[in-house]
Amino acid sequence: MEVTQISKKEFELFKKYIYDNTGIRLADHKATLLKTRLNKRLRELDLNSFKEYYEYLGNNQSEYTKFVNAISTNVTSFFREARQWEFLTKEIENIKARATGKKLRIWSAACSTGEEPYTIAMFLKKEMEEFNDFDIKILASDISHEALIKAKRGIYKGKDIGDLPKHHITNNFIRVGKTDDYKIDDDLVDLVMFREFNLVYGDYSLFGKTQFDLIFCRNVMIYFDNDTKQNVVQNLAKKLKKGGYLFIGHSESLMAHEGLQYVIPSIYKKI
Ligand SMILES: C[S@@+](CC[C@H](N)C(=O)[O-])C[C@H]1O[C@@H](n2cnc3c(N)ncnc32)[C@H](O)[C@@H]1O
């Protein structure tokens, strides 16, 4: 299969386009990765160069979604960042006590293919005896349309759920016929509301006055530069309830941020 090469000049065009549209800052050594990910689109569109694809992208709005799908890294898993779930297990009574009118509002702000919001739902179902008495809503958003389609379906392969404790599999998934597909139970799916949302350029007022008890924004800010990250964190902090928690990825860190107190690595509390 012939691979179309990307020149330095072409890479710079895409680098700027990606930054201006998603906030993702591509390092120079990512040229090969970009080339690999976009070659399929060039072939599908019968284009001979990245310059042609750049022009096509500029002239065809509908290509934007496909472009974002091709460049975004959607790696995720159930119960990722084990220390955060241990922390939450210890903290759950306090979280419940702070919930106004038995309402829990949670935001999975870069939810990818859904493993994160469904983990939150499974966790709460297991850890809260009064699970059914609480009004729980999980907002799950991502920039990638394709990832959200998979998330909404809530169907995963055996290998994706294989590492989960057995009780989570038996209590929360139904095998689809005799296939290797496992569907998340509807009572958990019903807790989650999926939305396409760009953390960098999106309008945070779209979520109205909702103040969240917990916000998960994990393994996405690693792709942003410091200024972008600061802005995103500031916007998220505004949407957090006092006493609420912000969870980030374990390899990410935040600079001192007004209103957010460091708790343990990758966990911050709104004060
Ligand atoms: C590596 S995944 C992380 C998924 C999950 N939070 C986790 O930790 O397992 C990063 C996700 O961020 C999304 N993303 C990238 N840039 C974004 C942006 N500007 N706004 C919202 N989501 C974005 C990607 O589409 C991808 O699904």
The ligand as an SDF file (V2000), in Angstrom:
LIG
                    3D

 27 29  0  0  0  0  0  0  0  0999 V2000
   -7.0180    9.3270   26.0830 C   0  0  0  0  0  0  0  0  0  0  0  0
   -8.7320    9.6370   26.0470 S   0  0  0  0  0  0  0  0  0  0  0  0
   -9.1020    9.6660   27.7860 C   0  0  0  0  0  0  0  0  0  0  0  0
  -10.4250    9.0020   28.1220 C   0  0  0  0  0  0  0  0  0  0  0  0
  -10.7860    8.9340   29.5970 C   0  0  0  0  0  0  0  0  0  0  0  0
  -10.9620   10.2470   30.1670 N   0  0  0  0  0  0  0  0  0  0  0  0
   -9.7520    8.1700   30.3660 C   0  0  0  0  0  0  0  0  0  0  0  0
   -8.9780    8.7550   31.1390 O   0  0  0  0  0  0  0  0  0  0  0  0
   -9.6790    6.9510   30.2280 O   0  0  0  0  0  0  0  0  0  0  0  0
   -8.7510   11.3660   25.6080 C   0  0  0  0  0  0  0  0  0  0  0  0
  -10.1080   11.8290   25.0910 C   0  0  0  0  0  0  0  0  0  0  0  0
  -10.0970   13.2550   25.0270 O   0  0  0  0  0  0  0  0  0  0  0  0
  -10.8460   13.6590   23.9010 C   0  0  0  0  0  0  0  0  0  0  0  0
  -10.4660   15.0450   23.5620 N   0  0  0  0  0  0  0  0  0  0  0  0
   -9.3370   15.5000   22.9680 C   0  0  0  0  0  0  0  0  0  0  0  0
   -9.3640   16.8340   22.8340 N   0  0  0  0  0  0  0  0  0  0  0  0
  -10.5470   17.2480   23.3840 C   0  0  0  0  0  0  0  0  0  0  0  0
  -11.1650   18.5210   23.5440 C   0  0  0  0  0  0  0  0  0  0  0  0
  -10.5760   19.6470   23.1370 N   0  0  0  0  0  0  0  0  0  0  0  0
  -12.3730   18.5560   24.1340 N   0  0  0  0  0  0  0  0  0  0  0  0
  -12.9970   17.4270   24.5600 C   0  0  0  0  0  0  0  0  0  0  0  0
  -12.4590   16.1900   24.4110 N   0  0  0  0  0  0  0  0  0  0  0  0
  -11.2500   16.1030   23.8450 C   0  0  0  0  0  0  0  0  0  0  0  0
  -10.4960   12.6270   22.8540 C   0  0  0  0  0  0  0  0  0  0  0  0
  -11.4690   12.5580   21.8230 O   0  0  0  0  0  0  0  0  0  0  0  0
  -10.4140   11.3380   23.6930 C   0  0  0  0  0  0  0  0  0  0  0  0
  -11.6310   10.6480   23.6940 O   0  0  0  0  0  0  0  0  0  0  0  0
  1  2  1  0
  2  3  1  0
  2 10  1  0
  3  4  1  0
  4  5  1  0
  5  6  1  0
  5  7  1  0
  7  8  2  0
  7  9  1  0
 10 11  1  0
 11 12  1  0
 11 26  1  0
 12 13  1  0
 13 14  1  0
 13 24  1  0
 14 15  1  0
 14 23  1  0
 15 16  2  0
 16 17  1  0
 17 18  1  0
 17 23  2  0
 18 19  1  0
 18 20  2  0
 20 21  1  0
 21 22  2  0
 22 23  1  0
 24 25  1  0
 24 26  1  0
 26 27  1  0
M  CHG  2   2   1   9  -1
M  END
$$$$
